[in-house]
Amino acid sequence: MANDTFTGGFSAGDILYEDNHLIAVNKRAGQLVQSDTAGEPGLEEMIKAFIKERDGKPGEVFLGVAHRIDRPVSGAVLFAKTSKALVRLNEMLRDRSVKKIYWAITENIPEEPEGTLRHWMTRDGKTNRAHAYASPRGDAKEAVLRYRLLGGSKNYRLLEVELITGRHHQIRCQLAKSRVSDKGRPEVRCTALQPRRRHLAPFAQPLLRPSRTQGTADDNRSRPERGQPLEFL
């Protein structure tokens, strides 16, 4: 059986839910979902190695990546353990039957306490930068999110964001375009955490613990009844 502290920064305690088809894990701020061109390992490789050791699998472990979240962001990531499950997950994401909720820290106050933001976004693959525009242009893709103000302090505001589309750096870019983040930059400003990197969720990270799915037993591999929604925090 694999140790609780597994080499590579992933452990059994990071598993939010698991059955024969899916595994949902807690991605920590700073972790990659997939390895980068520099060869730094991502969660995909760590989880494969973890399952291989834990289950004593002699061959390769299949793990399908259905979605990603940015490196600076913490949160739940869902992987498929079979090719059939990966196809189904991709279909659900395309059909928008998967609801993705994020928390974002911003410095400025939205004009309205809740609303919908709609922009058209482009991505520069060479610089890895995203840009948002108020109207359609060229090959820009439509980007839509809903937000709700949850609370705030003297200097910061906490927003709940639901992504309707999934574009590169969408949340940070759209909030910046709407003048919610600092100086219109395509990131949410979080200098109190790390001066050289902007973050979304990590402000709240020390106060939160990943939850198991509602209705499951302590064994995180327990399966819910057919048709029961899965919720991860």
SVG drawing of the C-alpha trace seen along z (x, -y; Angstrom):
<svg xmlns="http://www.w3.org/2000/svg" viewBox="-30 -51 43 58">
<polyline fill="none" stroke="black" stroke-width="0.4" points="0.0,0.0 1.3,-3.5 2.5,-5.7 0.3,-8.7 3.1,-11.1 3.9,-10.0 6.9,-11.2 6.1,-14.2 3.8,-16.2 0.7,-14.0 -0.7,-11.9 -3.8,-9.8 -5.1,-12.8 -5.4,-14.8 -8.1,-12.4 -11.6,-14.0 -13.4,-11.1 -12.6,-7.9 -14.4,-5.0 -13.6,-2.6 -14.2,-5.3 -13.2,-8.7 -10.8,-10.3 -11.2,-13.8 -8.2,-15.4 -7.3,-18.6 -4.8,-20.5 -2.6,-22.8 -1.6,-26.3 1.6,-26.0 1.1,-22.5 0.8,-21.7 -2.1,-19.6 0.2,-18.2 3.9,-18.4 5.4,-21.3 8.0,-21.6 10.7,-22.0 9.9,-18.5 8.4,-19.5 6.0,-16.7 2.3,-17.5 -0.6,-15.9 -1.3,-13.6 2.1,-11.8 2.0,-11.9 -1.4,-10.3 -0.4,-7.6 2.6,-6.7 0.5,-6.8 -2.1,-4.4 0.5,-2.1 2.2,-1.7 -1.0,-1.6 -2.8,1.0 0.3,2.9 -0.4,2.5 2.2,4.2 1.5,2.1 0.8,-1.4 -2.0,-3.3 -4.6,-5.1 -5.5,-8.6 -7.4,-10.9 -7.2,-14.7 -10.7,-16.2 -10.0,-19.7 -7.3,-21.9 -7.0,-24.8 -4.1,-27.3 -0.9,-26.6 -1.4,-29.4 -4.9,-28.2 -6.0,-25.6 -9.1,-23.5 -10.7,-20.2 -9.6,-18.5 -11.4,-15.5 -9.6,-12.8 -10.9,-9.8 -9.6,-6.3 -10.9,-4.7 -11.1,-5.8 -14.9,-5.4 -15.1,-7.7 -12.9,-10.2 -15.2,-10.3 -18.2,-10.8 -16.5,-13.5 -15.6,-15.4 -19.2,-15.2 -20.5,-16.5 -18.0,-19.4 -19.1,-20.3 -22.7,-20.1 -22.0,-22.3 -23.6,-19.7 -20.6,-20.1 -20.8,-23.2 -17.5,-24.8 -17.4,-27.3 -14.3,-29.4 -13.5,-31.9 -11.5,-35.0 -9.8,-37.6 -10.0,-41.1 -9.0,-44.6 -11.8,-46.7 -15.5,-46.5 -17.7,-45.3 -20.3,-47.8 -23.0,-45.3 -23.0,-42.7 -23.7,-40.0 -24.0,-39.8 -22.7,-38.2 -19.6,-39.2 -19.4,-38.6 -16.2,-39.2 -14.4,-37.9 -10.9,-36.5 -7.8,-35.7 -4.7,-33.8 -1.1,-34.4 0.5,-30.9 4.0,-32.3 3.7,-34.6 1.0,-32.6 -1.0,-35.8 -4.8,-36.2 -6.7,-39.3 -10.3,-40.2 -12.3,-42.5 -15.8,-44.1 -17.0,-43.0 -16.3,-40.3 -13.1,-40.6 -11.1,-38.2 -10.7,-34.8 -11.6,-35.8 -13.8,-33.3 -16.8,-34.3 -16.1,-34.1 -18.9,-34.2 -18.9,-34.0 -21.3,-34.8 -20.1,-36.3 -21.5,-37.1 -19.9,-39.2 -19.6,-37.1 -17.9,-39.6 -14.9,-41.7 -12.6,-43.7 -10.9,-47.1 -8.6,-46.1 -10.0,-42.9 -13.2,-41.4 -14.2,-37.8 -16.2,-36.8 -17.8,-33.5 -17.4,-32.9 -19.2,-30.3 -17.6,-29.7 -20.0,-29.3 -17.2,-28.9 -13.7,-27.7 -11.1,-30.0 -7.4,-30.4 -7.0,-32.7 -10.6,-33.5 -11.5,-34.6 -8.5,-36.8 -8.7,-38.3 -12.4,-39.1 -12.3,-40.6 -9.4,-42.8 -11.2,-43.9 -14.2,-44.9 -11.8,-46.9 -12.5,-44.6 -8.8,-43.6 -5.9,-46.1 -5.2,-48.5 -6.9,-46.4 -4.2,-43.8 -5.2,-40.4 -4.7,-38.8 -6.2,-39.3 -3.7,-41.1 -2.6,-39.3 0.6,-40.9 0.2,-40.0 0.8,-36.3 3.6,-36.3 4.8,-39.5 5.8,-37.9 2.7,-35.8 -1.0,-36.5 -3.4,-34.1 -7.1,-33.4 -8.1,-30.9 -5.0,-30.6 -6.0,-33.5 -8.7,-31.3 -6.6,-28.1 -5.3,-28.0 -8.9,-28.3 -10.4,-25.5 -10.1,-21.7 -11.1,-19.7 -14.4,-18.0 -15.5,-14.5 -18.5,-14.2 -21.8,-14.6 -23.5,-11.3 -20.4,-9.1 -18.8,-7.2 -15.3,-8.0 -13.8,-5.6 -13.4,-8.1 -13.8,-5.3 -17.4,-4.7 -19.7,-5.1 -22.9,-7.3 -26.2,-6.0 -26.7,-6.3 -27.7,-9.8 -26.6,-11.4 -24.7,-14.7 -21.1,-14.8 -20.0,-18.0 -16.3,-18.7 -14.9,-21.7"/>
</svg>
